[in-house]
Amino acid sequence: MNKSKRKKQQKRKGRLRFWLIATLLLVVVYIWLQQKDDVYEIWPGSPQDVIPITGLHPLVAESEELLVRKAARRGIDVVITHGYRSIEEQDALFDQGRSSAGNIVTNARGGESYHNYGLAIDFALRTPQGEIVWDMERDDNGNGEPDWTEIVTIAKDLGFTWGGDWANFPDYPHLQMDFGLSINELKRGKRPPDMP
């Protein structure tokens, strides 16, 4: 093979190597940018740092207080048993009845519950004797309607969705405000406004 053919082959190999490396770099940068956008997208979509969630959303917290007060006016002592829950707390709850003792109480792993985003609460009833119960038939205010049903009605009027309405895994103590956001959107960093 003569020198000019060898030089042409080397140039071709050099160009091929260059384009291969450039393509790989572009793919890596593209994937990085996609992941960055998934993690840092905030309501309604501007990229910025996600503020860690450490408590209930302001509207959920305000509605929780209203629920307790409105129930008390009807003679019902409602107790909020859970609000914001960390990813670790959610994972421990998910493990209950699976890899740790107790009954299965959730199908949601950490990051898959509205509790993890400060958008859900759980409730129970306090009896006149001070006992905390999850009795859906109890009528301590004596008006002929189960106290549980009255609480759910108040909660729905305040804008909560009730977990008892879920078809595949009813969660009777669960109330949430999802603001039209799915768990996948929340996982990608979308957040509702502080106050609508």
C-alpha positions, 0 to 999 in steps of 0.5 A: 500500500502506498503512502497516500492511501495510508494517509487517507485511511489514517485521516478517515480513522481519525475523523471516525474516532473524532465523530464517535467521541463527539457523539458519545459526549453529546449523548452523555450531556443530553442524558445529564440534562434530562436527569437534571430537568427531571429532578429540578423542575418546579411548578409550573416548570421553571428549572431551579433548586427543589426546596426540601419538603419538611412539613405539610403544604400550607393549604393542607395544614390550614384545612387540617386545622379547619377539619378538626375545628368543624368536627369539634363543633359537631361533637366529634373529637378527630385526631390527626395521626399522620401528616408529612412523612419522610421517605425513610418513614414511608419505607418503614411503614411499607416494610410493616407486614412484609419484612417487619412485624404488623399488618400491611397498611400501605402499598406505597414505598418512599416517594410514592405517597402524597404524605412524602410531599406534605399533601396528605393526612391520616385521621382517627377518632378519640372516644370520650374515654380518650381512646384512639380508634379507627371505628367507622361505625361509631356515633359518639355525637349521637346524631344517627350518622357515623362520626367517620362519615361526617368527618369524610363529608367535612374533609371533602367540602374542604377540598380533600380526596378520601382514600376510602373511595379508592377501588383497589386499595381503600385507605379509610383514614387517608385524606389528600390534596393532590392539586392535580399532580400525579406522584410521578410529577411530584417525584420529578420535582413539580410542586403546587403553589404555596397558596392557590 
